[in-house]
Amino acid sequence: MSEPTIEQFVTSDGYRHHFRRWVPDGRPKGFVLCLHGIQSHSGWYGYSSGLLCDAGYEVVFLDRRGSGLNQQERGHARHHDRLINDVIQALEDLRQHRNEIAPTVPVTLLGLSWGGKLASVVAARRQELIDGLALLYPGIRSRFEAGILDNVKLSLAREAELFEKLIPIPLDDPGLFTGELESQAFIRNDTLSLHDVTVSFLLANRELDRLVLEAPSEIRCPAVLMLAGKDRIIDNPATKKWYSSLASQERALFEFPDACHTLEFEPDQKQWIGDLTGWLDELQLTT
């Protein structure tokens, strides 16, 4: 199976981002830019990325600023637009790269878990940069959404300018991500996983929550949604309702009844990866 290189790019504010890139042999069939969840990072998704690469796709998997291999400003984001613009710059760079080596193949933005929320907002704001949107158990609607009291506390922290105060992410139980004991041990022992975010990040997240509810009317590209039937993090019915309201007329839905949140850690990984690869193959024919 293909192995990645670890590369870097610098965004407009000078932040140095790390990412993993999988490059297939020969001319790529397409390009996939991936965004991870709030706690995870690109290192969690080597198996699926390698198989997508073996199927002919070039995969670029970003580590979000302050996450994974990015040690600067851990768990921090200064503003929601900063998170959005990071992805936009990466897409612009990838699209330029695509134009140089395979100008007719599609560029897909793929968001997993929390990254699905960010991907959806980016897709709505800069739809000309992507040819397809893939949402895997996306954090559009979560079972861990902030309540009224949480929002009051967050607003008070903003008024007190406690922007860099760290708040624990309420996902410490690896069983929320997977039912596989070996994968739970991997998550528990992963030193690159993120366990705290700043007040500023949570403020950015709150604004993304607002923007993602407005996004469906602006998302017109082909889209695919993949859901885990036993997900304890994502509100699947609410997510499907959101998805059904997309302006796109080309929507695919795959559900895996026995899966727990992170499909990457499921015993039968080849099933969902095969479905995703099949969707990507069809996207080539429509773009």
C-alpha positions in Angstrom: 0.0 0.0 0.0 1.2 3.5 -0.8 3.0 5.5 1.9 2.8 9.3 2.4 5.4 12.0 2.4 5.1 14.7 5.1 5.2 18.2 3.7 4.6 21.8 4.7 3.0 24.9 3.5 2.8 28.4 5.0 -0.5 30.3 5.1 -0.9 34.0 4.6 -0.4 34.8 8.3 2.9 32.9 8.4 1.7 29.7 10.1 3.6 26.7 9.0 1.3 23.7 8.4 2.2 20.1 8.1 0.3 17.7 5.9 0.6 14.2 4.5 0.5 13.6 0.8 -0.1 10.3 -1.0 0.9 10.3 -4.7 -0.2 7.6 -7.1 1.9 6.2 -10.0 1.2 7.9 -13.2 -1.4 10.6 -13.9 -3.8 11.0 -11.0 -7.5 10.2 -11.6 -8.4 13.0 -9.2 -7.2 15.0 -6.2 -8.7 14.7 -2.7 -8.0 17.3 0.0 -9.0 15.9 3.5 -9.9 17.6 6.8 -9.8 15.7 10.1 -11.9 15.9 13.2 -11.5 18.1 16.3 -9.3 15.6 18.2 -7.7 13.5 15.4 -5.1 14.3 12.8 -4.0 13.0 9.4 -2.0 10.2 11.0 -5.3 8.4 11.9 -6.3 7.9 8.3 -3.3 6.3 6.6 -5.1 3.1 5.6 -7.9 4.7 3.7 -5.7 7.4 2.2 -3.2 4.7 1.0 -6.0 2.7 -0.6 -7.4 5.8 -2.4 -3.9 6.5 -3.6 -3.6 2.9 -4.9 -6.9 3.4 -6.7 -5.3 6.4 -8.6 -6.1 9.4 -6.5 -3.6 11.9 -5.1 -4.5 12.5 -1.4 -3.5 15.6 0.6 -4.5 15.3 4.2 -4.0 18.6 6.2 -3.3 18.8 9.9 -5.4 21.7 11.1 -3.4 24.5 12.7 -2.6 23.6 16.3 -3.3 19.9 15.7 -1.4 16.8 14.9 2.1 17.6 13.7 1.4 21.3 14.1 2.8 22.1 17.5 2.5 25.9 17.3 -0.5 27.3 19.2 -2.0 23.9 20.2 -5.8 23.8 20.1 -6.0 27.5 19.2 -7.7 29.4 16.3 -7.8 33.2 16.3 -10.9 33.4 14.2 -13.3 31.2 12.2 -12.2 33.0 9.0 -8.6 31.9 9.7 -9.7 28.3 9.7 -11.7 28.8 6.5 -8.9 30.6 4.8 -6.3 27.9 5.7 -8.4 25.4 3.7 -9.1 27.9 0.9 -5.3 28.5 0.4 -4.6 24.7 0.4 -7.4 24.2 -2.2 -6.0 27.0 -4.4 -2.5 25.5 -4.1 -3.8 22.0 -4.9 -5.9 23.3 -7.8 -2.8 25.0 -9.3 -0.9 21.7 -8.9 -3.8 19.9 -10.6 -3.8 22.3 -13.5 -0.1 21.7 -14.1 -0.2 17.9 -14.2 -3.8 16.7 -14.9 -6.0 19.8 -15.6 -9.2 17.9 -16.5 -9.6 15.7 -13.4 -11.8 16.6 -10.4 -10.7 18.1 -7.0 -12.7 16.8 -4.1 -12.9 18.3 -0.6 -13.4 15.6 2.0 -14.3 16.3 5.6 -14.4 13.8 8.4 -16.3 14.4 11.7 -15.6 18.0 12.8 -13.8 18.5 9.6 -17.1 17.9 7.7 -18.4 21.1 9.2 -15.5 23.2 8.1 -15.5 21.5 4.6 -19.2 22.4 4.2 -18.6 26.0 5.0 -15.7 26.2 2.6 -17.7 24.5 -0.1 -20.5 27.1 0.3 -18.1 30.0 0.4 -15.8 29.0 -2.5 -17.6 26.5 -4.6 -15.5 27.2 -7.7 -12.5 25.6 -6.0 -14.1 22.1 -5.7 -15.8 19.6 -8.0 -17.1 17.4 -5.3 -17.8 17.3 -1.6 -17.4 14.2 0.5 -18.7 14.2 4.1 -17.9 11.3 6.3 -19.8 11.2 9.6 -19.6 15.0 9.5 -20.0 17.2 12.6 -22.9 19.2 11.1 -25.2 18.3 14.0 -23.6 16.7 17.0 -24.9 15.0 20.2 -22.3 17.1 22.0 -23.6 20.6 21.0 -23.2 23.3 23.5 -26.2 24.1 25.7 -27.5 27.5 26.8 -25.3 27.5 29.9 -22.2 26.6 27.9 -22.8 29.4 25.5 -23.3 31.9 28.4 -20.0 30.8 29.9 -18.3 31.1 26.5 -19.6 34.6 26.0 -18.4 35.6 29.5 -15.0 34.2 28.7 -15.0 36.3 25.5 -15.9 39.4 27.5 -13.1 38.7 29.9 -10.7 38.3 27.0 -9.7 34.8 28.1 -9.1 33.8 24.5 -6.2 31.4 25.2 -7.8 29.6 28.2 -7.8 25.9 27.5 -11.1 23.9 27.7 -11.2 20.1 27.6 -12.7 18.5 24.5 -15.6 16.3 25.8 -14.5 13.2 23.8 -12.0 11.5 26.2 -13.6 8.0 25.8 -12.1 6.2 22.9 -15.2 4.1 22.8 -17.0 7.0 21.3 -14.9 6.7 18.2 -14.8 2.9 17.7 -15.8 -0.4 19.3 -12.5 -2.1 18.3 -10.3 -2.5 21.3 -7.0 -2.3 19.4 -8.1 1.0 17.8 -9.3 2.3 21.2 -5.8 1.6 22.5 -4.3 3.5 19.6 -6.4 6.5 20.3 -5.7 6.4 24.0 -2.0 6.3 23.5 -1.7 8.7 20.5 0.5 11.6 21.6 -0.6 13.8 18.7 -4.3 13.7 19.5 -5.8 17.0 20.7 -7.5 17.0 24.1 -8.0 20.7 24.8 -9.0 23.7 22.7 -8.9 27.4 23.6 -11.8 29.7 24.2 -10.9 31.4 20.9 -11.2 28.1 19.0 -14.7 27.5 20.6 -15.8 31.0 19.6 -14.7 30.2 16.0 -16.5 26.8 16.2 -19.7 28.6 17.4 -19.6 30.8 14.3 -18.9 27.8 12.1 -22.0 26.2 13.6 -24.1 29.2 12.5 -22.5 29.3 9.0 -23.0 25.6 8.4 -26.7 25.8 8.9 -26.8 28.5 6.2 -24.5 26.5 3.8 -26.9 24.1 2.0 -28.4 26.6 -0.4 -24.9 27.4 -1.7 -23.6 23.8 -2.1 -24.3 22.9 -5.7 -21.5 20.4 -6.5 -21.9 16.6 -6.4 -21.9 15.4 -2.8 -21.7 12.2 -0.8 -22.6 11.5 2.8 -21.4 8.5 4.8 -22.8 7.8 8.2 -22.1 5.2 10.9 -25.3 3.6 12.3 -24.0 3.3 15.9 -22.5 6.8 16.0 -22.7 8.2 19.6 -21.2 11.6 18.5 -23.1 12.6 15.4 -26.9 13.2 15.3 -27.6 11.2 12.2 -31.3 12.1 11.6 -30.5 15.8 11.9 -27.5 15.5 9.7 -29.5 13.7 7.0 -32.2 16.4 7.2 -29.5 19.0 6.7 -28.0 17.0 3.8 -31.3 16.7 2.0 -31.6 20.4 1.8 -28.4 20.9 -0.3 -28.9 22.7 -3.5 -26.9 20.0 -5.2 -29.0 17.7 -7.4 -26.3 15.0 -7.3 -26.3 13.6 -3.8 -25.3 10.1 -2.7 -25.9 8.6 0.8 -24.2 5.5 2.3 -25.1 4.2 5.8 -23.2 1.5 7.7 -25.6 0.2 10.4 -23.0 -1.6 12.5 -20.3 1.0 12.4 -19.2 3.3 15.3 -18.3 6.9 14.3 -14.7 6.6 12.8 -15.1 4.4 9.8 -11.3 4.2 9.6 -11.3 1.9 12.6 -14.0 -0.5 11.5 -13.2 -4.2 10.8 -14.6 -4.0 7.3 -12.8 -0.9 6.1 -12.7 -2.0 2.5 -16.5 -1.8 2.2 -16.8 2.0 2.8 -13.5 2.8 1.1 -14.8 0.9 -2.0 -18.0 2.9 -1.9 -16.1 6.1 -1.6 -13.7 5.1 -4.4 -16.7 4.2 -6.6 -18.3 7.6 -6.0 -15.0 9.3 -6.9 -14.8 7.3 -10.1 -18.3 8.4 -11.1 -17.3 12.0 -10.3 -14.7 11.8 -13.0 -17.4 11.1 -15.5 -19.5 14.1 -14.5 -16.9 16.9 -14.3 
